[in-house]
Amino acid sequence: RVFNVSEQEVTKDMRRKAKVINFGIIYGMGVNALKTNLGGTREEAQIFYDNYFATFPTIKAYFDNVISDAYLKGYTETLFGRRRYFQGLKSRLPFVRATAERGAMNAPLQGTAADIVKIAMIKAEDSLKKANLYNHCHLLLQIHDELIYEVETEYLDRAVEIIKKEMTQVLESDIPLEVGVGVGENWGNLQSFDI
């Protein structure tokens, strides 16, 4: 849809650019940042930006509503009610207001994603304790929406089952949360893993 070509005609570069456009705009990227990330002109970035919202008008309506609410309240909220305040919306300087608007657009989505992974960490740790796996399975890192565990080999199947279950059941929604699992000796050589 971004390049108005059939799925078979999509190249790797088109896919990369479409990801930049989609995730960038949804997470609050403005036209200048889009230009930098796409490597084209500002005019091309503006066309992509405008076409994105013309193609997906409900997304535009959602963001317009988020921004207008942020002006009224001075903050936005995640799905779980965590607030982020935006003093810049009161600024007389247009670039400060524009930055605050992009932040307001971004905060509910990124903040909800952050809430989800934090809740998943807590639930997974609690369930691992209840299953007597806590001493055999250690959370090392959380990176964006990933949880990196070090697990003793003999407990791998049980630990993966518990962690995956808790990550997919954080949020009751019509839209399922899908979780992929990778296993390996180190982070650089993970292989897909199914139980």
PEKA-V357017 format. One record per residue. N is the residue number from 1. PHI is phi in radians with two decimals (NA if undefined). OMEGA is omega as a letter, one per 20 degrees, with the letter a starting at -180 (* if undefined). Layout:
N	PHI	OMEGA
N	PHI	OMEGA
This chain:
1	NA	a
2	-1.08	a
3	-1.81	r
4	0.98	r
5	-2.27	r
6	-1.25	a
7	-1.04	a
8	-1.18	a
9	-1.54	a
10	-1.25	r
11	-1.65	r
12	-1.04	a
13	-1.16	r
14	-1.10	r
15	-1.09	r
16	-1.06	a
17	-1.13	r
18	-1.11	r
19	-1.15	r
20	-1.04	a
21	-1.11	a
22	-1.09	a
23	-1.23	r
24	-1.07	a
25	-1.15	a
26	-1.06	a
27	-1.63	r
28	1.67	r
29	-1.23	r
30	-1.52	a
31	-1.12	a
32	-1.13	r
33	-1.16	r
34	-1.08	r
35	-1.00	a
36	-1.08	a
37	-1.27	r
38	-1.50	r
39	1.42	r
40	-1.96	r
41	-1.61	r
42	-1.14	r
43	-1.09	r
44	-1.11	r
45	-1.10	r
46	-1.11	r
47	-1.11	r
48	-1.03	a
49	-1.07	a
50	-1.13	a
51	-1.14	r
52	-1.03	a
53	-1.28	r
54	-1.21	a
55	-1.30	a
56	-2.14	a
57	-1.12	r
58	-1.21	r
59	-1.18	r
60	-1.05	r
61	-1.08	r
62	-1.04	a
63	-1.13	r
64	-1.05	r
65	-1.16	r
66	-1.05	a
67	-1.17	a
68	-1.13	r
69	-1.10	r
70	-1.09	r
71	-1.12	a
72	-1.21	a
73	-1.63	a
74	1.55	a
75	-2.67	r
76	-2.10	a
77	-2.29	r
78	-1.38	r
79	-1.02	a
80	-1.65	r
81	1.59	r
82	-1.30	a
83	-1.74	r
84	-2.30	a
85	-1.62	a
86	-2.29	r
87	-1.13	a
88	-1.08	r
89	-1.15	a
90	-1.61	a
91	-1.20	r
92	-1.45	a
93	-1.53	a
94	-1.00	a
95	-1.21	r
96	-1.23	r
97	-1.10	a
98	-1.10	r
99	-1.12	r
100	-1.13	r
101	-1.10	r
102	-1.10	r
103	-1.11	r
104	-1.15	r
105	-1.11	a
106	-1.30	a
107	-1.02	a
108	-1.09	a
109	-1.30	a
110	-1.14	a
111	-1.15	r
112	-1.14	r
113	-1.05	r
114	-1.13	r
115	-1.05	a
116	-1.05	a
117	-1.21	r
118	-1.20	r
119	-1.13	r
120	-1.06	r
121	-1.05	a
122	-1.10	a
123	-1.13	r
124	-1.12	r
125	-1.09	r
126	-1.07	a
127	-1.20	r
128	-1.14	r
129	-1.10	a
130	-1.08	a
131	-1.54	a
132	1.01	r
133	-1.89	a
134	-1.01	a
135	-1.46	a
136	-2.02	a
137	-2.58	a
138	-2.17	r
139	-1.24	r
140	-1.74	a
141	-2.56	r
142	-2.13	a
143	-2.20	a
144	0.93	a
145	-1.84	a
146	-1.88	r
147	-2.02	a
148	-1.87	r
149	-2.01	r
150	-1.87	a
151	-2.22	r
152	-1.14	a
153	-0.89	a
154	-1.16	a
155	-1.87	a
156	-1.02	a
157	-1.02	a
158	-1.13	a
159	-1.13	r
160	-1.07	r
161	-1.02	a
162	-1.18	a
163	-1.10	a
164	-1.09	r
165	-1.02	a
166	-1.17	r
167	-1.21	a
168	-1.45	a
169	-1.89	r
170	-1.12	a
171	-2.18	r
172	-1.46	a
173	-2.72	r
174	-1.26	r
175	-1.70	a
176	-1.25	r
177	-1.60	r
178	-1.70	a
179	-2.25	r
180	-1.71	a
181	-2.11	r
182	-2.17	a
183	-2.28	r
184	-3.03	r
185	-1.19	r
186	-2.64	a
187	-1.11	a
188	-1.31	a
189	-2.20	r
190	-1.18	r
191	-2.07	r
192	-0.99	a
193	-2.40	r
194	-2.12	r
195	-1.82	*
